[in-house]
Amino acid sequence: MEVLWEKGPASVHQLLEALPEKPALAYNSVLTTIRILEKKGYVQHEKDGRAHIYMPLVGREQATRFEIRNLVNRFFNDSHELLMLNLLEDKSIDSEDIQRVRDLLKAAGGKQ
């Protein structure tokens, strides 16, 4: 998705060329992934001769929000609170990130 968002419509071969060389991915791996993304509604394709040209249907923010909702549903029993508690209990989060979360929570509390 990052390649499609950055560079625009591309064939599987073009996507493969734009990905980092290490770890090297096989053409079939990229093709399988892009087909899964298409089934999920993230991308669509148009035929250009024999090639399929894939383009994003959703932006980064929309895709991120959808996947976070999916994560909350699958791993936290639809509880945003459990997700937040899990994140805040993670020892790898630095104090700047925690302060940013506090600021966002304050701002969100004032909007109600």
Secondary structure, 3 states (H helix, E strand, C coil): CHHHHHHCCECHHHHHHHCCCCCCCCHHHHHHHHHHHHHCCCEEEEEECCEEEEEECCCHHHHHHHHHHHHHHHHCCCCHHHHHHHHHHCCCCCHHHHHHHHHHHHHHHHCC
